[in-house]
Amino acid sequence: MDAQTRTKPPAAAEPRATQARAELYPENPPLVRLWRGTRVESQHRGAWVLCDADGTVIDGMGSWKVPIFTRSSVKCLQALPLIESGAAEHFGFSDAEIALALSSHNAEAIHTEGVKRVLARIGLDAGALQCGAQAPGDPEARNALRDAKARPTALHNNCSGKHAGFLALTRHLGADPEHYLDPASPAQKLVRHAVLEMTSLADRELYTAIDGCSAPTFQMPLTALATAFARVSNPDGLRPERRAACERMLDAVAANPAMIAGNHQRICTDIARVSGGRLFPKVGGEAVYAIGVRGKDRALAIKIDDGNYRGMHPVIVELLRRFGFATPDELAALESWEEKRITNWAGLEVGRTEIAF
């Protein structure tokens, strides 16, 4: 083969590269458009899917078969071994603390004090948390730290409840807390197994990376995420110990909606609260969202391509409306999350948000 031939790429190389790029991140349709005056200013592309507990796709839009990182949306799956192993019972977890284990919280006092109590009962303190320090999402908590001239700690990390749950599971299994986030640790092996079972994915299909809190995070299609949430929210077909674990989580969130997010501008808490726990919601980083519907054998999974929550919130409310998963009164209580009117700093209405599907 001569030098000129060697330097030429094969004819199929460019199409293969184009195909690989498409598989890496598909061109999803616009789900939300933002208008300023009479012109479109911005838009948010994404995908969503509605599945039942058998994994049947009922409706959807965009590339819902393409794997996405689920981030914190799967905390209910990650908490299953905490309950099923007997760790939660052994260490006396209350329902509020179970909800905290599923949370992406605002670091309000109810959250940080709850994490402290769990850690104390398992013989550890905040120094055992490997999630990293994070400023509180709650403005009052941020101001309190500032006024005290104190720095945020790992207790304030929005994932500290999940990590406290991991540590409790690790203690219960007799493993070393220092390695509780290692994918090869006993606790994380149980977590991965539970995720595989609830999503019906094969082990080779479940890619793992590192989340913002240093825990393993999973990549899966939206269909798998929706299927898992349909099963958690409607667990009658699961084996008895898993059904009991799911029912414990569902009841815990229904009774303690503020524990899964917070009292300040959190859509998860608002959805769980206004629906009385009939809707089982969870946000994940980069605008991933899942909602199970108790008693309907249905769940939604959503991903906004650009990771912007501004695009995610209106889609959530629209899908709850479109499929009749929320009552008119509940939708009215969630209306602020749709952001239909765009106003400027002077209070003038300058545009609108439009659902594009």
C-alpha positions, 0 to 999 in steps of 0.5 A: 500500500503506497503512502497516498493510499495510507493517508486516505481514510476509508470511504465508510469512515465519515459515515461511521463517525457521523453515526457514532456522533448521532448515537452519542447525542441524538438530535431530539425534537424541541420540547419547549420554546421561549418567545420574546415579543413575537419571535422565538428566542430560545428552545430546549430539545429533549426526550420523554417516554411513558412506560408501564411496569412490564417495560411497554412503551405507551407514548413518547417523543425523541430518542428515548432508547438512547442511554442517558445518565440518570444521576440522582433520579435513581436514588430510590433504586439505590436505597432498596438494599438499605431496606431489603438487607434489614439495615434500615430496621436495624438502625431504626430509620424513621419514615422521614429518614427513609425519605431523606435517603432518597433525597436531593435536598436543600440542606435545610435544618430538617435535612442536615439534622436528619443526616447527623442523627443517622450517622450518630446511630451508626457510630460515625460522623460527618467526616465519614461522608465522601460526597464533598462540601456543597453550599446549601440550596436553601437561601436561609441555610446559606445566609445562616452559614454566612452569618456564622462565618462558617463554611459548608460541609458534606452535611450540606451536600444535597446527596448527604442523605443517600450517603448516610444510607450507603454508610448504614448499609455498609455498617450492617454488612460489616464492611469498611466504611472507608470504601463505601463508594467503591463499585466493588464494595459489598454495598455498591454491588447490592445497589447495582444488582437492584438497579439491574433487576428493577430496570431489566437491563443486562449487566453489560448494558449498564454503564457506570461513571462517577456522579457529582457526589462521588457515588456511582451513577448509571447510564440507561435508556429513558425506557429503563428509568420509566420502567423502574419507576413504574415498578417502584410505584406499583410494586404488587408484582414484585417479590414480597421483600422488594414490594415491602421496600417499595411501599416503605419508600412510597409511604415515606415520601407521601408523609414527608414530601419536604424531606426529598427536596425542600420547602424552597422552590423544589418541584419534587416536594411540590408534586409529592405534596399536592398529590398526597403522595400519589405521584412519586417524583425524583429529579436528577442532575442535568435535567433528568426527571422521573415520576411514578404514578401509584395505582396507574401502572405508569411512569414518565422519564424525561431528559432535557438535552441542554441540562436546563431545568427551565426547560424541564419544569414546563414539560413535567407539568404538561405531561401530568396534564396530558395523561391525566395524572394530576387533577385540575386542582393539583395542576393549578397548584403547580402552575408556577412551574410552567412559567407561561409568562416571561416578565422582566425586572420591571415586572413587564410581560415580555414573552411566554413559554410554549410547549412545542410538542 
